[in-house]
């Protein structure tokens, strides 16, 4: 039961980070359309990259906890 709760919590964090990534991607698109602020575009791209890395890490953690849960609980 513990691994089910861990999987569920990580799953929620993954979904939240994925939604955040979509919003950050939108801000990158808007900053790219506004060409007179290159610093804003650079910061938005950095935030997008960090959010993408966190999302990928959470995807791996979610998959691992799901597999562990299935192994232990059948």
N, C-alpha and C positions, 0 to 999 in steps of 0.2 A: 504494500500500500504506500510505502514511503516513496518508491520510485515513480508511482503514478502521480503523486503530488509534486514531486520534483519536475517531472515531465510537463505537467500542466502549468506550473509556474514559469518554466523556461519557454513554453509555447506562448504564453501571454506576453512575455518580454520580447519574443521574436516578432510577434504580430505588431506590437507597439513600435519596435525599431523599424520594421518594414514600412509602416505608415509614416513614421518620421522621415524615412529615406525618401518617400514620394514627395513629401512637402519640401524637403531640402532640395530635391531635384527641380521642383518648380521654382524655388528661389534662384537656383543656378540659371535656369532658362530666362527668368525675368532680368537677372543681372546681366546676362549675355545680350539681351535685347537693348539694354541701356548701356551703350558703349562708352559713355563719358565717365564711368566709374570702374576702372580696372581693378582697384584694390578690393572693392566689394565683390567682384566676380572671383577674385583669387580666394578670399575668405569663404565664399559660398562653396567653391569647389573643394576646399580643405574640409569643410564641415560635411559635405557629401561623401568624400572619401572615408572619413572617420565613421560616419553612419553606415556606410556600406561594409566596412570591415567588421563593425560590431554586429551587423545583421548576419553576415556570413558566419561569424563565430557562434552566434546564438543558434543558427541553423544546424551547425555541426553538433553543438551541445544538445539541442533538442533531439536530433536523430540518435545520438549516443544514448541519451537517457531513455528514449523510447525503446531502443533495442535491448538495453539492460532490463527495462521493465518487462518486456515480452519474454526475455530469457528467464527471469526469476518467477514471473506470475503466469507464464504460459499464455 
